[in-house]
């Protein structure tokens, strides 16, 4: 893979980094970030195929951009048909855009020893749609592929580096567990960083 990221992703990461540096609070980040994410997922032809592979797994998560100060991270989540991520705690802001397919998302309260409780109605999002989450909206998120026949790809920005960080999960019966985001990047396709996105940015 070449050192330079695709132009839409390069511009998005640059703008997200600038926004995180200048924004006064997460609410402002989410408000501005929705528009930036919408532009990114308006077309689905920019994601390198190496970051769209499932290799027989129900889901894979790839780190696209790593902020050197760990203020945020950009991830591509690939979901097999009907697959879902574990219902897990979300302690930082998050932006999400559907690049391909159909994704169902729902904000939840995650009490210990009891099943998750819906904080809002579930949202069925098609390609190009954008959603956001702030901790005030609940304890966590349920994220699933809304199609039983086609894979889906969700582009996410989390307000911290969540890789290798265990997060509390709550199962349908209230069983408490743990989920760790482990990036599936192969050695030849590491996450991009500020050095690889700034070389050709011209404002």
Secondary structure, DSSP 8 states (H G I E B T S, - for coil): --SS--HHHHHHHHHHHHHHHH-SSHHHHHHHHHHHHHHHTT--S-S-GGGS--TT-SEEEEEEEE-TT-S-EEEEEEE-TT-B---EE--S-EEEEEEESEEEEEEEE--TTS--EESS--EEEETT-EEEE-GGG-SEEEEEES-SSS-EEEEEEESS--BT--EEEE-TT--EEEE-B-----TTS--B-HHHHHTT---
